Amino acid sequence: MTTLSDLTGGYVLDTTRTRIGFVARHAMATRVRGQFDEFEGGAHFDGDDPSKSSVRLTIRAKSIKTRDQRRDDHLCGTFLDTDHHPTLVFTSTTVQQLADTDFRVTGDLTIRGVTKPVTVDFELTGAENDPRGGARVNFKGGVTIDRNDWGVNWNAATRLLVSAKVTLELDIAAIRRT
């Protein structure tokens, strides 16, 4: 595959090769890194007119992992309230091609029942045919959000100890299905 037109089609996430991670500062000194282990999603990519493309992603909130079970339990309970809000959802509203392999995807991100617009810049980092002849694409992207915009907070001390800014890191692998 050598052109974006060759990549046109419907894709599903390859969950074994995709990483949805985040980074937040704790006590303004250290960085806490984590990821979500359970998610699903897909996209329709129109290589001839990327503005006709769309993306959707659903993340199971309880699948958060930071390599510290106590912190993970705290994040699930008081921060994400996973009993009442089991998923985080992103649905694109616009896709814009910025350069040959650079795209800007704007959409609605829902966390804790609050929906806000976000814009994520992505780079197409690879495209190939797998051994079975199916098309695979890889994208890398990220965005920094203010967690307080979605009510992801616990108390006044948390506002001082944990940075409001959280960087979302997306390493996406997808397989064409149609």
Residue pairs with C-beta under 8 A, 6 or more apart in sequence:
1 7
1 127
1 128
1 129
1 135
3 47
4 47
4 48
4 50
5 47
5 48
6 47
6 127
6 135
7 45
7 47
7 127
7 135
7 137
7 176
8 45
8 46
8 47
8 48
9 44
9 45
9 135
9 176
9 177
9 178
10 42
10 43
10 44
10 176
10 177
10 178
11 42
11 43
11 44
11 45
11 137
11 174
11 175
11 176
11 177
12 40
12 41
12 42
12 174
12 175
12 177
13 39
13 40
13 41
13 42
13 57
13 172
13 173
13 174
14 136
14 173
14 174
14 175
15 38
15 39
15 40
17 138
17 173
18 39
18 171
18 172
18 173
18 174
19 35
19 169
19 170
19 171
20 35
20 36
20 39
20 57
20 59
20 168
20 169
20 170
21 33
21 34
21 35
21 36
21 168
21 169
21 170
21 171
22 33
22 34
22 35
22 166
22 167
22 168
22 169
23 31
23 32
23 33
23 166
23 167
23 169
24 31
24 32
24 147
24 162
24 163
24 165
24 166
24 167
25 31
25 32
25 162
25 163
25 165
26 32
26 161
26 162
26 163
27 161
27 162
28 161
28 163
32 66
32 71
33 66
34 64
34 65
34 66
34 67
34 72
34 75
35 64
35 65
36 59
36 60
36 61
36 63
36 64
36 65
36 88
37 63
37 65
38 59
38 60
38 62
38 63
39 57
39 58
39 59
39 60
39 63
40 57
40 58
41 55
41 56
41 57
41 58
41 90
42 55
42 56
42 174
42 177
43 53
43 54
43 55
43 56
43 174
44 52
44 53
44 54
45 53
45 137
46 52
46 53
50 95
50 96
50 97
50 103
51 94
51 95
51 96
51 97
52 95
53 92
53 95
54 92
54 95
55 90
55 91
55 92
55 95
55 105
55 107
56 89
56 90
56 91
56 92
57 89
57 90
57 91
58 87
58 88
58 89
59 87
59 88
59 89
60 86
60 87
61 76
61 80
61 82
61 85
61 86
61 87
61 88
62 76
62 82
62 86
64 72
64 75
64 76
64 80
65 72
66 72
66 75
76 82
77 83
78 154
79 147
79 152
79 153
79 154
80 88
80 111
80 112
80 152
81 112
84 112
84 113
85 111
85 112
85 113
87 110
88 109
88 110
88 111
89 108
89 109
89 110
90 107
90 108
90 109
90 110
90 118
91 107
91 108
92 105
92 106
92 107
93 106
93 107
93 108
93 117
94 105
94 106
94 107
95 103
95 104
95 105
95 106
96 103
96 104
96 105
96 106
97 103
98 104
98 121
101 123
101 124
101 125
102 121
102 122
102 123
102 124
103 121
103 122
103 123
103 124
103 139
104 119
104 120
104 121
104 122
105 119
105 120
105 121
105 122
105 141
106 117
106 118
106 119
106 120
107 117
107 118
107 120
108 115
108 116
108 117
108 118
109 115
109 116
109 117
109 118
109 145
109 150
111 150
111 151
111 152
112 150
112 151
112 152
114 149
114 150
114 151
116 149
116 150
118 143
118 145
119 143
120 141
120 142
120 143
120 168
120 170
121 141
121 142
121 143
122 139
122 140
122 141
122 170
122 172
123 139
123 140
123 141
124 137
124 138
124 139
125 138
125 139
125 140
126 136
126 137
126 138
127 135
127 136
127 137
127 138
128 135
128 136
129 135
129 136
130 136
130 175
134 175
134 176
135 175
135 176
136 173
136 174
136 175
136 176
137 173
137 174
137 176
138 171
138 172
138 173
138 174
139 170
139 171
139 172
139 174
140 170
140 171
140 172
141 170
141 172
142 167
142 168
142 169
142 170
143 167
143 168
144 165
144 166
144 167
144 168
145 165
145 166
145 168
146 164
146 165
146 166
147 153
147 164
147 165
147 166
148 159
148 164
153 159
